[in-house]
């Protein structure tokens, strides 16, 4: 579905004014969807807005969800840190 939306011109950096997951990349990170994260990155999604409180929401979401055997959380954390996300930043 994400490919179809992007193929039809959806902005991979779209920010919604409401809700916790205010852009597609944050939603994909929160759900641990590496396939969607990769697709969004290939289409120009940027992590420059994923800092502080948003990164904290992603991490808290992972803890609250519990085990996600299909997701390598350490791989995602390493990737986020490598992209400049402040994982030690303020929480909200």
C-alpha positions as CSV (number, residue, x, y, z in Angstrom):
1,X,0.0,0.0,0.0
2,X,2.8,2.4,0.9
3,X,4.4,1.9,-2.6
4,X,1.1,2.7,-4.3
5,X,0.6,5.9,-2.3
6,X,4.2,7.0,-3.0
7,X,3.9,6.1,-6.7
8,X,0.8,8.3,-6.9
9,X,2.6,11.3,-5.4
10,X,2.2,11.0,-1.6
11,X,4.8,13.0,0.3
12,X,7.0,10.7,2.4
13,X,7.6,13.6,4.8
14,X,3.9,14.5,5.2
15,X,3.2,15.7,8.8
16,X,-0.3,15.2,10.2
17,X,-1.4,17.9,12.7
18,X,-3.0,15.4,15.0
19,X,-2.0,12.1,16.6
20,X,1.1,10.7,18.1
21,X,2.6,9.3,14.8
22,X,2.7,12.6,12.9
23,X,4.5,11.3,9.8
24,X,4.8,8.0,7.9
25,X,8.4,7.4,9.0
26,X,7.5,7.7,12.7
27,X,4.6,5.4,12.2
28,X,6.9,2.8,10.6
29,X,9.5,3.2,13.3
30,X,6.9,2.8,16.0
31,X,5.7,-0.5,14.4
32,X,9.2,-1.7,13.6
33,X,8.4,-2.0,9.9
34,X,11.8,-2.2,8.3
35,X,10.3,-2.7,4.9
36,X,8.3,0.5,5.1
37,X,11.2,2.4,6.6
38,X,13.5,1.3,3.7
39,X,10.8,2.3,1.1
40,X,10.2,5.7,2.7
41,X,14.0,6.4,2.9
42,X,14.4,5.4,-0.8
43,X,11.6,7.9,-1.6
44,X,13.2,10.8,0.3
45,X,11.8,10.5,3.8
46,X,14.0,12.4,6.3
47,X,14.7,11.8,10.0
48,X,15.6,15.4,10.7
49,X,12.2,15.9,12.5
50,X,12.5,12.7,14.6
51,X,14.1,14.0,17.7
52,X,13.5,14.2,21.4
53,X,9.9,13.6,22.2
54,X,9.1,11.8,19.0
55,X,12.1,9.4,19.4
56,X,10.9,8.9,23.0
57,X,7.4,8.0,21.8
58,X,8.8,5.4,19.5
59,X,10.9,3.8,22.3
60,X,8.1,3.9,24.8
61,X,5.8,2.3,22.2
62,X,8.2,-0.5,21.7
63,X,8.4,-1.2,25.5
64,X,4.6,-1.0,25.8
65,X,4.1,-3.4,22.9
66,X,6.4,-6.0,24.4
67,X,8.1,-8.7,22.4
68,X,8.2,-8.1,18.6
69,X,10.0,-11.2,17.4
70,X,9.8,-10.1,13.8
71,X,11.7,-6.9,14.6
72,X,15.4,-6.5,15.4
73,X,15.0,-3.5,17.8
74,X,18.8,-3.2,18.3
75,X,19.2,-2.9,14.5
76,X,16.6,-0.1,14.4
77,X,18.2,1.7,17.4
78,X,21.6,1.6,15.7
79,X,20.1,2.9,12.4
80,X,18.2,5.7,14.2
81,X,21.3,6.7,16.1
82,X,23.4,6.6,12.9
83,X,20.8,8.9,11.2
84,X,21.3,11.4,14.0
85,X,18.2,10.8,16.1
86,X,18.9,11.9,19.7
87,X,17.9,8.8,21.6
88,X,19.0,10.3,24.9
89,X,17.0,13.5,24.3
90,X,14.2,14.8,26.4
91,X,11.0,12.7,26.7
92,X,8.2,15.1,25.7
